[in-house]
C-alpha cells in the first residue's frame, strides 16, 4: 500500500514512540525506515475519568507521542499507539503477574472481547493553525476465544508469552484458542496497519509530494 510512496516517506525522519517489538516488526514489514525513542509518559491515568474506553486509550496514545515530540522537534513524523482489550466494559491491559494473567485468561475463555487500538501521528514540521498537524484514529477488532482448560492456561502463563501483551495473549505467537476474529488481524497484533497507511498516504499526497 505504501510501496509507491516509500522513497518519499523514507527520506523523512520518522520516530516510533514505543518499545513494542510487535509494532517495530509491523513497521519494518512495511519497509519503513524509522528510529525508536521510548516515551517517558507514565501510563497511570485514572480510567474512571473517561466516559468511553476509546477516550482512555486515546489519552495514552497522545501522551506518548507528545512526550517524544517535545524532545524531537526536528522529526517529520512521530508515531504513537496504545492498545487495550475490552470485555464486559472492563478495560484489560497487560497482566501485572501470573495471578492477574490467570484471572484475565479465565475471564476471556469461551467469550468474545474487543481489541481497541488508538494511533496518534504527529507531524512537527507541518503547522496547521499554529500547531503541529496531528492525526488520531482508532480501530476495533472482535476476537472470539474457544474454551481454555486450566492446564492450558497454566502452561501458557509459564511460557511467559502473556506478560507484555494487552489481554495476556499474542495472536501472532501461535495462540490456538482463537476461534474467530472480526476486523483487522494486525490491530490484534498491536498496530492497525491499514488505517495507518491510509492516514499517512493522505499526508504524503497533501504535504510531502512536490
N, C-alpha and C positions, 0 to 999 in steps of 0.2 A: 504493500500500500504506500509506503514511503519511498519506494525504490527510485522513482523519477525525481525525487526531491533530495536524495541523500547527499549529493555534493554540496548543495546549498546549506542543508542542515548541519552537516559535519564541518562546515567552515566556521561555525559558531561555537562559542564557549557554553557548553551545557553542563549543568550540575544536577546530580541526583541527591536530594536531601534525605537519604535513607541508607541504613546499613543492611537492609533486607537483601539477602542473597538472591531470592527469587525475583525481586524487581530488577536487580542488576542483570540477571540472566535473561529476563524478558527483553530488556532494552538492548542487550548485546545481540540477541537473536534478530532484532530489527536492524542490526548493523549500525547502530548509533554510536558515536564517539562522545564520551562524557567523563566527567570527574565525579568522585563521590566525596561529599562533605557532610558528615552526620550533623544533624540539628541538635542543639542543646535544649530545645524546647522540652519542658517537663510535661509528660502526658498524664497529668493528675487532675484533670478537670472534673468538677462535680457533675455527674450525669444527671442529677435531679434538676439542674438549672436549665436543661434543654427540653423543649416541648416534644421534639421528634428525634429519634436516634440519628437520622442523617445530619441534623444540626450539630450533634456532638462529634460525629466523625469529621464533618467539615471544619469545625473549630480546631481539631487536632491537625488535620492536613494543612490548614492555613498557618497554624502556629509553627509547624516545622519549616515551611517554606520561608516565612517572613524572618525567622531567626537567621537562616542561611543567607537570605537576600541582604540583610543588614550588614553582613560580613563580606559579601562578594558583589558589590555594585557593578563590577565590570563584566558580570556574566550576561549572556544573551538570553538564557532560559534556565530557570530553576524548577525542578520537578519534585513535588511532594505528594505523598499518598498515605492514607490511613484506611485500615480495613477492620471491620468487626463482623461477628456473627450475631444474628438476631433470632431469638427463639421465644415465643410467647411474650413478646415485648421486653424481654430481658437482653441487655447488651452483654455479649460474651466476648472477652478478649483473650489474650494469651494466658494459659494456665500459670498460676503462681508456683505450684508444686504438684507432686504426684497426687495428693488427695484432691486438689482442685481439678486436675486433669480427669480423674476418675469421675468426679461429680458431673463435669461437663459432658463427657462421652456417654455416660449412662443417661443423661437427660436427652441427648440428641439421638440416641439409639432408637431406631424404628420410627423416627419422626422426620418432618420436613422443616428446615430452617432457611433463613436468608443470609447470604453473604453480601454485605454492603461495603463498597469502597467509595471514597471521595478523593479525587485527584485535584490538586491545585497547581497551576502553571503560572509562573511569574516571569515577565519579560522586562527586566530592569531598564533596558535601553530604549524601550518603546513607551513613550509617555502619552497617556490619554487623560486629558483634563488635569494635568499636573501630577498624575500618579502612574506608577508602572502598570502596563497592561496586565491584567490578571484574568485567567480562565479557571472556573471552578465547575466541576461536573461530577455526577455520581453514577454508579452502576449497581444493579441489584440482581443477584442470581439465586434462584431457589435450588436447594440441594436436599435430596431425599436419601436418608440412611436406611439400610436394612437393619435387622435386629443383630446386635453385637453381644456375644456371650461375655460373662465376667472374665473368663480365661483370656479371650482375645484382648479385651480392654487392658487387662493387667500386663500382657505381653507387649502390647503397643506402647504403653507407658514406659515399660522397662527399656524399650528400644531407644527412647529419648527423642523420637520424632515429634512428640506433641508439644514441646515446650516453647518453641519460638513461632507458633502459628495461632492466629485467632481461631477459637473453637477447638484447639487442641488436636488438629489433624492436618495432613497435607495431601491434597488430591493428586499432586504430582509425584508422591513418594510411594505409589502402589497401595493406596488406601482402598482396599477392595470392597468395603461395605457401603460404598456409594452406589445406590441403585439407579439414580436418575438425577440429571440436572436440567434446569430450565433457565437458559441465559448464557452468559459468557463464561466459558471454561477458564480463561485467563484471569477473569475477575476473582474466581475462587482461588487461583494460584496466588493472587495478591496484587494484580495490576490490570485494569481493563484496557487492554492494548488497542482494540478497535476504536473506542471513543477517544483515546489519547491521540491516535493518528488523525482522526477527523479534525480535532481541535488544532493540532499542530499544523496540519496542511492549510487550514484556514488562515493562520498567521503567516505561514510561508508565502502564500499567494498574495496576501494583502500588504505585507511589510518587508519580506525578505527577498522578493523577486524584483529585479530591476526591470 
